Amino acid sequence: MKTNNLLDTGIDLLKRIEELGYKAYIVGGTPRDLMLDKVSNDVDIATNCPIEILEKNFTAYNIGKSKNFGILTVRWAEFMFEVAQFRSDGEYKDGRRPDSVEIVNDFKQDVVRRDFTINALGLDSNGVFIDYVGSTADIQSKLVRAVGDPYKRFQEDHLRMIRAARFAAFEGFFLGERTKQAVIDLSELIHKVTPERIRVEIIKAAKKSGLQFARFILILDDLGLLKLILPEVWDMKCFEHNMEYHPESPTVFGHVIACLNLMKEGDPIYKIAVLLHDIGKCVTFEEIDGNPTYKRHEYHSAKMAADICDRLKFSLYHKESIVFAAANHMKLHYLSEMKPSKIARLVGSGNFDVLAEVARVDEFCRGEKFKHKGKFEEEMKRVYEITEKWHDQVTKKPKKLVSGKRVMEIVGIKPGPIVGQIIQQVEDHIIDNELDPTNDKLMYELILRAFTMGGL
C-alpha cells in the first residue's frame, strides 16, 4: 500500500480517536486509490465520535455550517482533515443535500448512503479495508456501480450523474448497466443542478490526463448529458472536416477529442480551452466546391466560449485564458508570416502558454504531414527570442517605447484615441525593424509620419 505523510498523519488521527473509545475510518476516494496502488492527496475520516468530544479533544472548525450535518474540520499535526460522523441521510427535496441527517453508531449504515461502491470502502488504523457493499470486487473489476438503487441515488443528488461519468473515465473503468440506464433515464434532472457545481465537476475531470478528460466527454455524450450541459460541444458532432486536412477525424468533435488525447495531466484550463477552441465552426459552416469551410470561426469560438464561461460561472481569470486561446489559435498556424511586433504583443497578453498548448495539439493531432515537430519548436523558439528582446516594452511595459506626451507635443493634438493609434504604429514599426527607440531624431520622424500619412 502506497503511503505519504498525509496518509500517515490521517492514520495517526484514527488511532487517537480510537484511544478516546470510538471507531474511525478513512473513507471516500483514498481507500479506492490505495487499492489501485495510487497515492491519494486527500484524506477524509468518518467516525462515531460525537461532535462535542471532537471539539473538546482537537482543534476543530465548523466551516460553512457543516456541523449541522455532523461534519467538522480537524487540525492534526500540519494537516486539516474533514471528520464526519457516521450518519443516515433523510429525504432529499432539492436534488442536492438531505433535509436532515441522523447520527448513527454503525459504519455500515453510513456506507449505504454513499454514491458509488468504489467510494464506499473504509480503511482502519491497521490498514485493513472495511467493505459492506462489494466495493473490493468492483474496484478490482473497475466497475462503477451505484450503492443500492441507482435511481434513488441520482434523484437524491442529481450531480452524481456527472460524477458517474467522471469515475467511469478512469483508465479501464466502466459503468454498470443499471447505473448507466438510470443516468440516461434521469438525465433531464441535470438542468436542476447549479452551474457552479457542474463547473467544479468539469474542472475535476480536466485535471486528469487529456485521454481521461476525452473519455469523460465521450461518456457524457453516451449518457445524454453532454447535449444538456455543453450543447455547443455536442453540436460539433454535426459538422464535418475535410479529411485531406483533418485525417484524424471526419467531424469537428472528433478533431477536438484527438487534440485532447495528446495532452498530459496538468492545468485543467488548458484542456477546457482545447475543448472549446473550435465551437465557432458550428455557426460558420459553408460548403465551397463540395468541401466544408469555417471562415472566421475563431471569432465566433471566442464569443461562444465567453458565453459558456459566464453560464458556468468561471472566474474572470480563467475566462480570459479560454477566450484568448479560442480567439487567437489560428494565428499560431502562421507564426512564420507574423511580424515581430504582433508576436511580442500576443505573448505579452499573459495567456500565451494556454494558446501555445492549444495550437500545439491542434497542429499535431493531424500527424506530422502538415508540420513536423522540429518546425513547430523552431517557430516557438523564435517567438520567445522576440519576446525576450522586447519583454520590458511590450510584456510588462514599465516604460513605453513611445511617450503619449511626446506624440502630442510633436503633432500638436490633444489626448484621445489618435494618440494611442500613433503610439502602437510607431512601437510596432520599431520592433518589426529592430530600430533604436532612444534615437530622438528617428522617433520624431516616425511619429510625424504616422500622423501625417495615416500610418507607417
N, C-alpha and C positions, 0 to 999 in steps of 0.2 A: 504494500500500500504506500503510494507516494505521499509525502508529508511536507510541511513547511512550517515556519514559525507561527503563522496564523492558526493553522490546524492544531499544532501542539498546544498553543495557548488556549484554544477552544476546548480541547480535551481536559486541560488542567482546570478550566472553569466547570466542566461537568463534574469532575471529582470533588470540587469544593461544594457544589450544590448537593452532591451525594453525602458529603460529610454532615450536611445540615439535616439529613434524614429524608431526602426526596430523590425522585428519579429525574434524569435529564438525558436528552439525546441530541446529537447533531442531526439536523433534518434538511429537507429541501434538495438542492442540486448537488451539495457536497458529497453525500453518500453515493449518489449516482456517478459522479465524476471519479470518485475513488475506485468504484467497482470497474470503471472503464480505464483504470490506471492513468487518470489525469489528475493534475494538481488543481485544486479549487482555490479561488481568491475571494470567496465569500462564505462565511460560516454563520448559520442561524441555529438557534437552540430552542427546543421545546421541553417543557418541564411541568411537573405538578406542584412545584414550589409556589406557594401563594405570593401574590404581588407584595403584600406588606413585609413578608420575610425577605424577599429580594431587595426591597428598598432599605431594609434595616441592615443588611449584611454587605451590600455592594453600593458602589457609586452608580446610581441609576437615573435615567432621564425619561420623561414622558414626552415623546416627540409627536407632534400633531395629534394629540389626544388619543394616541394609540392605546393608552392604559385602559380606555373604555372597552377595548377588545382583548384585554388580557395580555398586552404586549408592552415591554419596557426595553430600552436600550441600556445595556450594562457595560461599563468600562472595566476591563480586566487586563492588567499589565498595560501594554501600549495600544491595545485594540478595543474597538467598540463592537459589541455583539447584540443582535436583536434576540431577545429572550421572550418567548411566548408561552403562555400557559396552555396545557392540554385543554382543548375546547371542542364543543359541538356547536355548529352554526344553526341559527334559527332560520326563518323564512327570508328569502331574498326577494324584495319587491322592486328594487331599482336596477336589477341586472348587473350589479357590481359588488355590493357588500351585503352581509347579513344584517337584518334589522336588529338582531340581538344575538348574543353568544352565551353559551352555558359552559362554565368552567367545570371540567371533568377530571377524574383522577387516573383515568386509564388511557395510555398512549394509543391503544387500538381504536378507541372512539375518536381520537384526534386524527388518526390516519385516514379514516373512511370519508372525511370531508374534503380531502385534498383533490387536486385536479387530475393528475395522471399518475399511474402506478410507478413510473420511473422516478417520480419526485416524492414518493411516499415511503421511502426507506428511513430508518433511524440508525444511528451509529452510536454505540455506547462508549463509555470511557475505556473499555478494554479493546476497542477496535472491532467489536462484533456487530454485524449488521442485524437489525431487527426488521422483520418482513412479515406483514399481516395480509397483504393483498396481491402476492405473486410478483412483487417488484423485481426480485432477483432474476427470475426466469425471463421477464420482459426485457430487462436491461441486457441480458446475455443474448437474447434473440433480436434485440434492437427494435422492439415493438413499442409504439406509442399508443397507449390504451387508457381511456378514462377510468378513474376509480368508480366502480359501481355503474350506475345508469348514465351513459354519456349525454342523453337528452336532458337529464336533470342537472348535470354538471354545467352544461353550456347555457341553460336557462338561468342558473344561479348567477354566473358571471360570463357575459357574452364575449368578453375579451379572450377567454380561454380558447375560442375557436382560432384566433390568430396565433396564440401560444402553441396550439396543436401543430400548426404549420411550422413554427419556428423549431420545435423539438424534432419534428419529423425530418427537418432539413439537416440534422446532424448526420455525419457521414455513415451511410449504411442503414440508417433508421427508416421506419415506415409506419404509416398509420394503420391501426387495426380497422377492419372493415366496418364494424358497427360504430366505432368512434368517427370514422370518416363520413359515414352516411348521416350521422347526427349533425355534423357540421354542415353538410350540403343541405339538409332539410331545414336547418335553423339559420342559415346564412344571413337572411334578411335582418335578423336581430342585431347584426353588426352596426346598423345605422343608429342604434341607441347608445353606442359606445362613444365617449367623448373623444374629439380629435387628438387631444394631448396624450391619451392612453394608447391610441393607435400609433402615434408618432414614436412613443417610447419603445413599443414592440418592434417597429421597423428599424430603429436605430440599434437595438439589441441584436437583431438579425444581421445587420450590416457590419457589426463589429467583427464578425467571423470572416473566414476567407471568402473570396469572390465566388468560388464554386458553391459554398454553402449558402451564400446570400442568393445566388441564382436559383438554387434548388428551392429556397424559401418562396421566391416569386413564382416559380412554376407550380409549387404545391398550392399556394394561394389561388392560382388560376384554376387548378384542378378541383378545388373545393368550392369554386364560385365566389370567392371572397375578393379576388383581385379587381374584378369589374365593379365591385361595390365600394372599395376603399381607395383604389387608384385607377379610375376608369380611363384616364389618359394613357396610362401604361398598357392597359388591356387593349385599347384601340390600336396600338402599334401592330397587333397581330393581323390586322385587316389590310395592311399596306405592304406592297411588295418592293423588293430591291432588284436592281438589275444584277443578275448573277455574275455577269462579266466583271463587275466592280466589287461585288459582295458575295464571293463564293462561300462564305461561312454560313449563310442562311438566305432563304428566299424572302424573308419578311424582316421588317424593321425590328420587330420584337425579338426575333431570333438573333439579329445582329447585336442587340443590347445584351442578351444573355451570353453571347460569345465574348463580348467585351468583359463582362463581369467574371467570366471563367478564368480570365488572365490575372485577376487581382489577388493579392495576398491579404492576410489579416492586417488590420490597422484602422486608421481613422474611418469611421462609418460614413462621414460626409462625402468622402471621395467616391464611395460606391453608390451613394444616393445621387450624386452628381452624374455619374455614368448612367444610372438607371433612367434619368430624366433628360439627358442631353439631346435626344432625337425626337422627343414627343411632338415637336412642332411639325414633323412630317405628316402628322395626322390631319393637319389643316392646310397643307401647302401642296398636296398631291396634284400633279399634272401628268398627262401622258403625251409624250412627244415622240413621233416616229415609232410608236409601239413600246416605248420604254418609260418607266416611271421616273419623274424628276421632282425635286423638292426645293425649289428656289427660295432662298432666304428663310429656310426652315429654322436656322439658328435663332433668328429674331423672335419667331413665334415660340420656339422652345423656351427661351428665356422668360417670356411673358407667362407662359403656361406653368413653368416651374415656380415662378413667383407666386402664382395663384395657389398652387399646391402647398407651398411652404406656408402661406397665410392660412390656408384651410386647416392644416395640421399643426399650426401654432409653433413652427420652427422659430428659433431665435433669429434676430436680425443678422447676427454674425454668420450663422450657418446659411441663412437665406442668401446673403450676398455672395458667399462662396459658390453655392449651387447655381445661382442665376448667372454669375460671371462666367462659369465654365460653359454653361449652355450657350450663352451669347457669343462666346469667342472661340469655341472649339474648332470651327472651320479655318480660322486664321492660322493655326499651327500646322495645317497641311501645306501652307505656302510660306513657311519661315524663310526659305532661301530667297524669296522675292520681296520680303518685307524690309523697309528702311530701318536703320538702327534706332531712330527716334521712336518709331512705332513699337519696336520690340522692347525698348527700355521702358516705355510707358506701360506696356502690357505687363511686364514683370513687376513694375513698381506699384501695381494695384494692390498687392498684398495677398492675392488669391491665385497667384500664378502656379503654385505647386499643385493645386487641385486641377487647374486647367491642363497642366502638363501631363498629369496622370490620365485624364480623360482622353487627351489627344493620343497618348501612347497606346492605350488599349483600343481606341477607335481605329488606329492605324494597323496594329499588329494582329487584331482578331481576323484580319483578311489574309494573313500569311505574308511572307516576305516577297511576294511577287511585286508588290507595289512600292515598298520602301524597306530596304534591308536595315537591320537594327543598327549597324555601324553608321549608316547615313543619318538616322534619327539622332543618334548620340552625338555625331559631329555637329548637327544643327543646334542641339541643346547646348553644346559646349560654346558655340558662337553666341548664343543667347546670353549665357552667363558671363562671358567675356565682355560683351557690350554693357551689360547691367553693372558689372563691377566697375567699369571705367566711368560710367555716368551715375553711379549709385547716389551720391550726395545730392546731385542736382535734380534727378528725376524720381528716385525712390523715396528718400527721406525729405528732400527739399528744405534743408535748414537755411539754404541761401539760394535764391533763384539765379539762373543764368542771366535773366533779363529783368531789370527793375521796372515796375509799373510807373514809378515816379520818373525814371529816365525816359520812358516812352512818351509820357505826357509832356515833358519838357521839350523833347526833340520835335514832336509833330504838333504841339500846341492844342491838345484836346483835353477834355475833362474826363473824370473817371466814368467808366461804362464798359459794355461788352466788347467794344472795339479794342480797348486796351488789352484785354485778355486774349483776343484773337491774334493781335500782333505779337504778344509775348510767346504764345505757343508756336506761331510760324517761325519766329526767329530762333527759339530754342531747338525746334526740330531741324532747322537748317544747320545749326551749329553741330548738333550730334551727328546728323547724316553725313556731313562733310568733314567732321573731325576738326573744326575750326577752334581758334583760341578765343574764349569769351572775355579774356582780360584785355583784348586789343580794342581800345576805345574808338579808334577811327573805323574799324571794321563794324563794330556794334552800331555806330551812328549810321553808317551806310545801310546796314541790314534793316534797321528799324524804319528808316526813311523809305526804303524800297517796299517794305511790307505795307506801309501806309499808302504811299502814292500809287503803287502798282497793283494794290489789292491782293498781294501775296508774293511769296518768294519762289 
